[in-house]
Structure formats: C-alpha cells, structure tokens
C-alpha cells in the first residue's frame, strides 16, 4: 500500500511538472523556420531593408544584429487574425527593442517596436515599425553561428547603426 501511494505521489508530481513546463513553452517556436522581408524604421515611414528571422525559439533582425542587438526569445500565439508574437532584442550599448507583431495568414507581417536607451542622465524612447511579407524559404544561421559572427563585428562600423 505504501509503495502504491509513493508511486501515485511521484506520478502526480511528474504530471504537474510536465503540465507547467508545457504551459510555459506554449507558443514557443510557433514561427520557427520563417523569414520575413520588409522595411524597418520610424513608425510613420519604415525606410531600411531588413529581414526578420525566427529559429530555435528565438528571433532576430538582420539589421539589428549588425548593430549589436542580440537574438531574443519570443513567444507566439494563434489568434483569429493570425499569429501574434512578442519578444525583446537587447544591446549592451544601444538599448533594447520591444517587439509586438502579427503575422497574417496571407504572409504579411506588421510589427511595432518600442526602442529605449538609458544612461544615468537621460532616457531616449522612439516608436519604430517593421512591415513586410514572408520570404521564400531559406536557410538560417544557427544561433551559435550568428552569435559567433556578432562577436567579431564592430557595430560602430555600420553607418545605419548611428540611428540606434
């Protein structure tokens, strides 16, 4: 009888742990393997070509990684309008981008991006946007390969990065 109760308790604990783990991973990776091409820039008129990548539960912007923003984890959920997602890209020297986006069933994507950068004596905030469409299937760099490439890049050498 004791063994039965012990097995029942252990089984219940494992089942609860699996449910909690699954709930925390809900939507993670929902957009993995997708690439979107479009324009990023001021919310009123995005003007710079960019590609938004989703892989391994993370997302990144090609232009933003050039400027020192690291890939970030994202969460996604299916809605009546498409797939909604959010995530954060951070840079030690250039601040953070808070992304909130929607991928529609037709493959179009609209993203609002809140950029903030703080110093001890000031804080800058700007609203940016990315608009685009699903790109043809392509190969992604692995997160490790992307991070290795970023480690040897100087964001100060790209004139477009001066905007951030």
C-alpha positions as CSV (number, residue, x, y, z in Angstrom):
1,X,0.0,0.0,0.0
2,X,2.8,2.4,0.9
3,X,4.5,1.7,-2.4
4,X,1.3,2.4,-4.3
5,X,0.9,5.8,-2.5
6,X,4.5,6.6,-3.3
7,X,4.1,5.8,-7.0
8,X,0.9,7.8,-7.1
9,X,2.5,10.8,-5.5
10,X,5.6,10.7,-7.7
11,X,3.4,10.2,-10.8
12,X,1.3,13.2,-9.8
13,X,4.4,15.4,-9.3
14,X,5.8,14.4,-12.7
15,X,2.5,15.1,-14.4
16,X,2.2,18.5,-12.8
17,X,5.8,19.3,-13.7
18,X,5.1,18.3,-17.3
19,X,2.0,20.5,-17.5
20,X,3.7,23.5,-16.0
21,X,6.7,23.1,-18.4
22,X,4.4,22.7,-21.4
23,X,2.4,25.8,-20.4
24,X,5.5,27.9,-20.1
25,X,6.6,26.7,-23.6
26,X,3.1,27.3,-25.2
27,X,3.7,29.1,-28.5
28,X,7.5,28.9,-28.3
29,X,8.8,28.1,-31.7
30,X,5.5,28.6,-33.5
31,X,7.2,30.8,-36.1
32,X,10.5,28.9,-36.2
33,X,11.8,28.5,-39.8
34,X,10.1,31.6,-41.0
35,X,11.9,34.6,-42.6
36,X,10.2,37.9,-43.4
37,X,11.5,40.6,-45.7
38,X,10.4,44.2,-45.3
39,X,11.4,47.7,-44.1
40,X,12.2,48.8,-40.6
41,X,12.4,52.4,-39.3
42,X,10.4,55.2,-37.9
43,X,6.8,54.1,-37.2
44,X,5.5,56.7,-39.7
45,X,7.7,55.6,-42.6
46,X,9.9,52.5,-42.2
47,X,12.8,53.0,-44.8
48,X,15.6,50.5,-44.2
49,X,15.5,47.0,-45.8
50,X,15.6,44.2,-43.3
51,X,14.9,40.5,-42.7
52,X,13.3,39.2,-39.6
53,X,14.3,35.6,-38.7
54,X,12.7,33.0,-36.4
55,X,14.6,29.9,-35.4
56,X,15.3,27.8,-32.3
57,X,12.7,29.6,-30.3
58,X,14.5,32.9,-30.9
59,X,14.1,35.8,-33.4
60,X,16.4,38.5,-34.8
61,X,16.6,41.2,-37.3
62,X,19.4,41.1,-39.8
63,X,20.0,44.9,-39.5
64,X,19.7,44.9,-35.7
65,X,22.2,42.1,-35.3
66,X,24.6,44.2,-37.4
67,X,24.1,47.0,-34.9
68,X,24.8,44.8,-31.8
69,X,21.3,43.7,-30.8
70,X,21.4,40.0,-29.7
71,X,18.8,37.5,-30.8
72,X,16.0,37.2,-28.2
73,X,13.5,34.5,-27.2
74,X,10.0,35.1,-28.5
75,X,6.5,33.9,-27.6
76,X,3.7,33.4,-30.0
77,X,0.1,32.5,-30.0
78,X,-2.6,31.8,-32.6
79,X,-5.3,34.4,-32.8
80,X,-8.3,35.0,-35.1
81,X,-6.2,37.5,-37.1
82,X,-3.1,35.3,-37.5
83,X,-0.1,34.6,-35.2
84,X,0.7,37.3,-32.7
85,X,4.2,37.3,-31.2
86,X,6.4,39.4,-28.9
87,X,10.0,39.4,-27.8
88,X,12.9,41.7,-26.9
89,X,16.3,42.3,-28.6
90,X,18.9,43.9,-26.4
91,X,22.3,45.6,-26.9
92,X,24.7,46.5,-24.2
93,X,25.4,49.9,-25.8
94,X,22.3,50.7,-27.9
95,X,19.4,49.8,-25.6
96,X,16.5,47.5,-26.3
97,X,13.8,46.8,-28.8
98,X,10.5,45.5,-27.6
99,X,8.7,43.8,-30.5
100,X,5.0,43.1,-30.8
101,X,3.9,41.7,-34.1
102,X,1.2,40.0,-36.1
103,X,1.8,37.5,-39.0
104,X,-1.4,37.3,-41.0
105,X,-2.5,34.2,-42.9
106,X,-1.5,35.9,-46.3
107,X,2.1,36.0,-45.0
108,X,2.2,39.7,-44.3
109,X,3.8,40.9,-41.1
110,X,3.3,44.1,-39.1
111,X,5.5,44.8,-36.1
112,X,5.5,47.7,-33.6
113,X,8.9,48.2,-31.9
114,X,9.5,50.3,-28.8
115,X,13.1,51.4,-28.7
116,X,14.5,52.6,-25.4
117,X,18.0,53.5,-24.4
118,X,19.0,54.6,-21.0
119,X,22.0,56.4,-19.5
120,X,22.4,57.6,-16.0
121,X,21.5,61.1,-17.1
122,X,18.9,60.6,-19.8
123,X,16.5,58.1,-21.4
124,X,15.6,58.0,-25.1
125,X,12.4,56.4,-26.5
126,X,11.2,56.0,-30.0
127,X,8.5,54.1,-31.8
128,X,9.6,52.1,-34.8
129,X,7.9,49.6,-37.1
130,X,8.7,46.8,-39.4
131,X,6.3,45.9,-42.3
132,X,6.9,43.1,-44.8
133,X,6.0,39.8,-46.2
134,X,7.0,36.2,-45.8
135,X,10.2,35.5,-47.7
136,X,10.9,32.4,-49.7
137,X,12.2,29.5,-47.6
138,X,15.8,30.0,-46.9
139,X,18.5,28.7,-44.6
140,X,19.0,30.2,-41.2
141,X,22.3,30.6,-39.4
142,X,22.2,28.6,-36.2
143,X,22.1,30.8,-33.1
144,X,25.6,29.8,-32.3
145,X,26.9,30.7,-35.7
146,X,25.1,34.1,-35.6
147,X,26.5,34.8,-32.1
148,X,30.0,33.9,-33.3
149,X,29.7,36.2,-36.2
150,X,28.4,39.0,-34.0
151,X,31.3,38.6,-31.6
152,X,33.8,39.7,-34.3
153,X,31.7,42.5,-35.7
154,X,32.0,46.2,-34.8
155,X,28.5,47.8,-34.8
156,X,30.2,51.2,-35.0
157,X,31.5,50.5,-38.5
158,X,27.9,50.4,-39.9
159,X,26.6,53.9,-40.6
160,X,23.0,52.8,-40.4
161,X,23.6,51.9,-36.7
162,X,24.1,55.5,-35.8
163,X,20.3,55.8,-35.9
164,X,20.0,53.5,-32.9
